[in-house]
């Protein structure tokens, strides 16, 4: 079989749904191919407010609101005997959305893809890309294999690769390179949160400091289940014997308040693992294609930035693709990669500062300065392109300066 389209989108996750919706709404013919069958499980269940404007512009927000997902108003960090640092998005420095959702991704991604189809975009599930040939004029022919074994050649004027962890173009074109971040591992499960009422409000993600450079995510959903995951080095997990179920139970028992809340909580599914997820593509675009979402770079789950970068990158990429199809000339490096990289670099510094203890010192400092806290809250909300925020303009410098102020204040208080 052979077919033609203006834009071929690889992947029907959030990045692919947003990109295809925007291109379609601009009046171009677009088609989506997706390797998996939806609904399908994936992590990245806590969104950031920065996503919301993108979903709204792509006319996808209404469909998600109808799903009644758990609203999320902030992030809470917990250490030791329940020492708490609470960051409320309503207090953020940057203007914008001040809430978002916590979502079972199988339901969220399916809702997005379903709405894209309702808008008139064809989406082929269980369709695998087996080869891509790109011509000098940037048109391409992508060979796909459908569920029934038949093959099809899809000619396109441009390709948006939103394949996430599948990294279709980076793997076909050998664009991957090692990440500078340390390799880490996660063990996680969904549980029936039968003790939730005795603990925290459900409308924020909770990050628990478990051990040095080891943390726990707690993401409550509206359906009464909660996602619980442990993240640390491979060396940390090597100390836990048995299968994943036994390891997960032992990890829960490692902190009293985790044991009290989740020790008797039934599992929705058996614990799973994910490891060495950080990766980088050595280019975000090329002749006839652009990469979006996790295809470009996935950092770490600590600040829930995955879906946010998927949304923002696909929004930016699709707008440029539309301009390209209209015959406009622009600089992909300057107007896509450099812009996107600024946000990636900000979060990368925050990820590094989390694991080396700098952010822990800031988060749990007594009587935090409201201005600095609001600026950090904006980063946690995903507003990592607002360079009026010093924690975006130069995050390493801002973090260092704040730690210096905290140390000076603590020293003064000790002496007085």
Wavefront OBJ file of the C-alpha trace (Angstrom):
o trace
v 0.000 0.000 0.000
v 1.084 3.574 -0.612
v -0.331 6.816 0.744
v 0.498 10.499 1.072
v 0.184 13.058 3.854
v 1.593 16.464 4.640
v 2.908 15.468 8.059
v 3.521 12.029 9.516
v 3.567 11.926 13.314
v 5.261 8.912 14.908
v 3.733 8.184 18.310
v 0.266 8.833 19.755
v 1.298 9.830 23.269
v 0.914 13.408 24.569
v 3.585 14.822 22.229
v 2.105 13.136 19.174
v -1.475 14.031 20.036
v -0.642 17.696 20.636
v 1.465 17.999 17.481
v -1.076 16.263 15.242
v -3.959 18.338 16.622
v -2.142 21.618 15.989
v -1.025 20.676 12.463
v -4.530 19.456 11.612
v -6.103 22.659 12.931
v -3.744 24.652 10.686
v -5.367 22.981 7.687
v -2.718 20.421 6.762
v -3.189 16.708 6.271
v -1.646 14.770 9.142
v -1.493 11.122 10.105
v -0.343 9.357 13.281
v 1.220 5.903 13.539
v 1.627 4.272 16.951
v 3.414 1.007 17.712
v 1.386 0.137 20.808
v -2.246 -0.687 21.419
v -4.015 1.878 23.606
v -4.681 2.004 26.494
v -1.166 1.090 27.560
v 0.751 1.664 30.770
v 3.520 4.247 31.040
v 4.934 6.263 33.919
v 5.035 10.070 34.054
v 1.762 10.428 35.923
v 2.115 13.843 37.568
v 1.718 16.756 35.167
v 2.963 20.341 35.522
v 0.875 23.516 35.096
v 2.977 24.590 32.091
v 1.222 21.815 30.118
v -2.190 23.353 30.471
v -1.865 26.272 28.056
v -0.571 23.888 25.387
v -3.465 21.468 25.875
v -5.857 24.401 25.687
v -4.388 25.755 22.437
v -4.510 22.284 20.887
v -8.230 22.069 21.796
v -7.543 19.032 23.966
v -8.186 20.521 27.403
v -11.946 20.025 27.368
v -11.673 16.309 26.661
v -9.295 15.873 29.597
v -11.474 17.889 31.966
v -14.306 15.455 31.271
v -12.218 12.595 32.689
v -12.314 14.107 36.207
v -8.683 13.311 36.959
v -7.194 14.239 40.323
v -6.412 17.954 40.404
v -2.859 18.841 41.435
v -2.051 22.110 43.188
v 1.565 21.667 44.209
v 4.408 19.463 45.364
v 5.222 18.395 48.901
v 8.672 17.231 49.996
v 8.988 15.086 53.124
v 12.079 14.157 55.126
v 12.753 12.176 58.286
v 10.046 12.203 60.938
v 7.658 13.939 58.556
v 9.507 17.205 58.133
v 7.565 18.927 55.334
v 8.313 21.496 52.638
v 5.158 22.397 50.724
v 5.256 24.224 47.376
v 1.898 25.561 46.232
v 1.554 26.518 42.575
v -0.773 29.383 43.553
v 2.304 31.128 44.977
v 4.459 30.831 41.856
v 6.531 33.747 40.538
v 5.585 33.399 36.861
v 2.118 34.215 35.545
v 0.294 31.213 34.164
v -1.745 28.175 35.096
v -1.584 27.355 38.808
v -2.894 23.807 38.759
v -2.867 20.673 36.661
v -3.687 16.955 37.060
v -2.321 13.675 38.354
v -3.298 10.991 35.884
v -3.089 7.273 35.201
v -1.276 7.682 31.914
v -3.126 4.837 30.196
v -6.359 6.803 30.634
v -4.831 10.232 29.951
v -3.023 9.239 26.761
v -6.055 7.348 25.448
v -8.277 10.369 26.078
v -5.890 12.593 24.104
v -5.598 10.182 21.188
v -9.360 9.631 21.121
v -9.994 13.368 20.987
v -7.472 13.783 18.165
v -9.311 11.103 16.211
v -12.634 12.803 16.943
v -11.176 16.001 15.493
v -10.470 14.133 12.254
v -6.879 12.935 12.507
v -6.358 9.268 11.500
v -4.411 7.322 14.139
v -3.132 3.832 13.306
v -2.377 1.809 16.430
v -0.224 -1.347 16.475
v 1.644 0.052 13.486
v 5.441 -0.190 13.574
v 7.886 1.969 11.641
v 10.416 -0.321 9.966
v 12.295 2.163 7.796
v 12.523 5.810 6.771
v 14.053 7.223 3.579
v 14.410 11.005 3.421
v 15.086 12.757 0.109
v 17.115 15.889 -0.509
v 13.944 17.983 -0.843
v 13.000 16.851 2.732
v 10.114 14.688 1.605
v 10.233 11.180 2.965
v 8.910 7.676 2.561
v 8.242 5.809 5.795
v 7.634 2.068 5.687
v 5.304 0.732 8.359
v 3.992 -2.689 9.249
v 0.409 -2.986 10.430
v -1.008 -5.405 12.971
v -2.156 -7.812 10.257
v 1.384 -8.020 8.821
v 0.694 -5.853 5.791
v 3.135 -3.084 4.926
v 2.535 0.458 3.764
v 4.719 3.232 2.398
v 3.693 6.676 3.634
v 5.032 9.647 1.700
v 5.187 12.828 3.783
v 6.409 16.379 3.389
v 7.685 16.316 6.966
v 7.977 13.930 9.949
v 7.423 14.725 13.622
v 8.959 11.966 15.748
v 7.027 11.850 19.024
v 7.797 8.188 19.701
v 8.956 8.719 23.296
v 11.042 5.898 24.715
v 10.741 4.192 21.317
v 13.111 6.814 19.842
v 12.345 5.748 16.283
v 14.435 8.261 14.315
v 17.318 8.447 16.836
v 17.704 4.671 16.614
v 17.235 4.388 12.858
v 19.601 7.280 12.181
v 21.994 6.490 15.081
v 21.522 9.844 16.815
v 21.693 8.627 20.424
v 24.511 9.516 22.788
v 25.066 8.725 26.489
v 23.504 10.990 29.100
v 25.748 12.895 31.490
v 23.401 11.970 34.347
v 24.158 9.001 36.571
v 22.191 5.846 35.664
v 19.337 5.169 38.079
v 16.612 2.635 38.654
v 12.991 2.750 39.817
v 10.804 0.101 41.427
v 7.134 1.076 41.465
v 3.535 -0.103 41.655
v -0.020 1.160 41.883
v -1.726 0.432 45.201
v -5.249 0.737 46.549
v -4.698 3.670 48.908
v -7.006 2.437 51.667
v -5.361 4.610 54.330
v -5.258 7.850 52.330
v -7.758 9.697 54.541
v -5.398 9.412 57.523
v -2.590 11.133 55.671
v -2.033 13.998 53.257
v -4.481 15.710 50.984
v -4.446 14.017 47.564
v -4.054 17.168 45.478
v -0.268 17.258 45.171
v 2.616 14.950 44.441
v 4.575 13.917 47.540
v 8.326 13.358 47.280
v 9.862 11.504 50.239
v 13.583 11.644 50.993
v 14.309 7.962 51.641
v 18.121 7.986 51.881
v 20.923 10.095 50.391
v 20.143 10.397 46.627
v 17.185 7.995 47.065
v 13.575 9.190 47.001
v 9.975 8.020 46.775
v 7.155 9.376 44.655
v 3.573 9.243 45.966
v 1.004 10.264 43.337
v -2.652 9.914 44.388
v -5.268 9.424 41.660
v -8.957 10.323 41.750
v -9.968 6.650 41.504
v -8.556 5.849 44.958
v -5.345 4.240 43.754
v -1.914 5.774 44.252
v 1.310 5.392 42.325
v 4.277 4.657 44.607
v 7.814 4.438 43.260
v 11.339 4.260 44.697
v 14.206 5.831 42.747
v 17.893 5.377 43.457
v 21.174 4.014 42.205
v 21.617 0.435 41.092
v 23.949 -0.037 44.081
v 21.188 1.016 46.487
v 18.731 -1.531 45.129
v 21.332 -4.318 45.070
v 21.036 -4.496 48.859
v 17.407 -5.679 48.558
v 17.036 -9.401 47.919
v 14.173 -11.387 46.440
v 11.828 -10.667 43.558
v 10.355 -7.229 42.822
v 7.369 -7.848 45.085
v 9.626 -8.690 48.035
v 11.874 -5.724 47.310
v 8.906 -3.356 47.104
v 7.538 -4.580 50.461
v 10.949 -4.213 52.086
v 11.278 -0.678 50.728
v 7.831 0.265 52.057
v 8.825 -1.080 55.468
v 11.953 1.088 55.464
v 10.153 4.225 56.662
v 7.493 4.165 59.423
v 5.023 6.519 57.731
v 5.301 4.604 54.431
v 4.683 1.341 56.251
v 1.715 2.822 58.098
v 0.114 4.132 54.929
v 1.006 1.439 52.398
v 2.060 -1.635 54.413
v -1.384 -3.253 54.121
v -2.424 -1.573 50.870
v -3.410 -4.106 48.174
v -1.459 -3.897 44.932
v -3.307 -2.957 41.738
v -0.504 -4.604 39.758
v 2.716 -6.364 40.716
v 5.737 -4.062 41.157
v 7.699 -3.214 38.032
v 11.105 -1.713 37.372
v 12.538 0.865 35.023
v 16.231 1.623 34.775
v 18.849 3.735 32.998
v 16.192 5.946 31.409
v 18.195 9.134 30.896
v 19.239 9.519 27.277
v 20.093 12.211 24.774
v 19.799 12.705 21.019
v 22.740 14.553 19.480
v 20.366 16.652 17.387
v 16.736 17.685 17.828
v 16.036 18.102 14.113
v 17.332 17.148 10.688
v 16.515 17.143 7.000
v 12.772 16.533 6.847
v 12.169 15.706 10.531
v 12.003 17.100 14.049
v 12.157 15.250 17.377
v 9.829 16.049 20.276
v 9.250 14.924 23.856
v 11.339 12.113 25.300
v 12.828 11.564 21.847
v 15.023 14.623 22.444
v 16.131 14.091 26.028
v 14.576 12.555 29.117
v 16.240 13.715 32.321
v 14.797 12.125 35.455
v 11.340 11.684 37.021
v 12.126 13.701 40.180
v 10.384 16.904 39.038
v 7.773 15.329 36.734
v 9.104 17.199 33.730
v 8.554 14.472 31.106
v 5.017 15.268 29.929
v 5.692 18.997 30.251
v 8.642 18.783 27.855
v 6.570 16.558 25.577
v 3.814 19.178 25.487
v 6.006 22.249 25.065
v 8.372 20.693 22.533
v 5.542 19.335 20.380
v 3.789 22.705 20.512
v 6.935 24.540 19.421
v 7.858 21.931 16.794
v 4.400 21.805 15.227
v 4.254 25.598 14.918
v 7.592 25.554 13.089
v 6.508 22.658 10.864
v 3.418 24.650 9.895
v 5.643 27.590 8.993
v 7.893 25.217 7.011
v 4.951 23.859 5.029
v 3.888 27.416 4.255
v 7.279 28.079 2.705
v 8.706 30.282 5.448
v 12.439 30.281 6.165
v 13.779 30.150 9.723
v 16.615 28.736 11.792
v 15.708 25.396 13.408
v 18.721 25.544 15.714
v 17.902 28.980 17.058
v 14.136 28.773 17.119
v 13.746 25.172 18.266
v 16.800 23.509 19.751
v 18.194 26.537 21.569
v 14.798 27.481 22.989
v 14.023 23.954 24.105
v 17.518 23.418 25.480
v 17.144 26.370 27.853
v 14.349 24.634 29.698
v 16.156 21.289 29.630
v 19.292 22.899 31.077
v 17.320 24.519 33.901
v 15.763 21.231 34.942
v 19.065 19.413 34.519
v 20.646 21.744 37.089
v 17.718 21.190 39.447
v 18.022 17.412 39.010
v 21.745 17.558 39.783
v 21.096 19.814 42.796
v 18.487 17.383 44.104
v 20.790 14.391 44.006
v 23.835 16.180 45.450
v 21.830 17.611 48.361
v 21.765 21.305 47.456
v 18.018 21.431 46.903
v 17.327 19.405 50.015
v 19.142 22.099 51.988
v 16.988 24.774 50.335
v 13.677 22.918 50.555
v 13.955 22.175 54.255
v 15.440 25.493 55.354
v 13.423 27.143 58.146
v 11.367 30.238 57.354
v 12.099 30.385 53.601
v 12.161 33.759 51.878
v 8.782 34.109 50.082
v 10.312 35.591 46.909
v 12.900 32.843 46.476
v 10.284 30.213 47.265
v 7.918 31.631 44.642
v 10.701 31.605 42.049
v 11.546 27.969 42.812
v 7.829 27.121 42.715
v 7.683 28.461 39.162
v 10.437 26.049 38.136
v 8.582 23.175 39.827
v 5.474 24.245 37.867
v 7.385 23.964 34.585
v 7.902 27.663 33.806
v 11.533 27.143 32.866
v 11.636 29.666 30.030
v 10.892 32.768 32.132
v 14.302 34.419 32.277
v 13.050 37.132 34.624
v 13.286 34.308 37.178
v 16.923 34.058 38.396
v 16.466 30.311 38.936
v 15.874 30.073 35.169
v 18.296 32.731 33.939
v 21.224 31.102 35.792
v 19.995 28.248 37.995
v 23.423 27.174 39.268
v 24.257 30.728 40.361
v 20.844 31.272 41.954
v 20.983 27.989 43.871
v 24.513 28.714 45.068
v 23.554 32.223 46.149
v 20.494 31.053 48.078
v 22.479 28.368 49.892
v 25.035 31.029 50.860
v 22.235 33.190 52.310
v 20.802 30.227 54.232
v 24.222 29.351 55.658
v 24.856 32.974 56.683
v 21.475 33.234 58.374
v 21.919 29.940 60.212
v 25.357 31.008 61.388
v 23.967 34.324 62.647
v 21.151 32.577 64.518
v 23.596 30.189 66.154
v 25.768 33.076 67.332
v 22.923 35.236 68.606
l 1 2 3 4 5 6 7 8 9 10 11 12 13 14 15 16 17 18 19 20 21 22 23 24 25 26 27 28 29 30 31 32 33 34 35 36 37 38 39 40 41 42 43 44 45 46 47 48 49 50 51 52 53 54 55 56 57 58 59 60 61 62 63 64 65 66 67 68 69 70 71 72 73 74 75 76 77 78 79 80 81 82 83 84 85 86 87 88 89 90 91 92 93 94 95 96 97 98 99 100 101 102 103 104 105 106 107 108 109 110 111 112 113 114 115 116 117 118 119 120 121 122 123 124 125 126 127 128 129 130 131 132 133 134 135 136 137 138 139 140 141 142 143 144 145 146 147 148 149 150 151 152 153 154 155 156 157 158 159 160 161 162 163 164 165 166 167 168 169 170 171 172 173 174 175 176 177 178 179 180 181 182 183 184 185 186 187 188 189 190 191 192 193 194 195 196 197 198 199 200 201 202 203 204 205 206 207 208 209 210 211 212 213 214 215 216 217 218 219 220 221 222 223 224 225 226 227 228 229 230 231 232 233 234 235 236 237 238 239 240 241 242 243 244 245 246 247 248 249 250 251 252 253 254 255 256 257 258 259 260 261 262 263 264 265 266 267 268 269 270 271 272 273 274 275 276 277 278 279 280 281 282 283 284 285 286 287 288 289 290 291 292 293 294 295 296 297 298 299 300 301 302 303 304 305 306 307 308 309 310 311 312 313 314 315 316 317 318 319 320 321 322 323 324 325 326 327 328 329 330 331 332 333 334 335 336 337 338 339 340 341 342 343 344 345 346 347 348 349 350 351 352 353 354 355 356 357 358 359 360 361 362 363 364 365 366 367 368 369 370 371 372 373 374 375 376 377 378 379 380 381 382 383 384 385 386 387 388 389 390 391 392 393 394 395 396 397 398 399 400 401 402 403 404 405 406 407 408 409 410 411 412 413 414 415 416
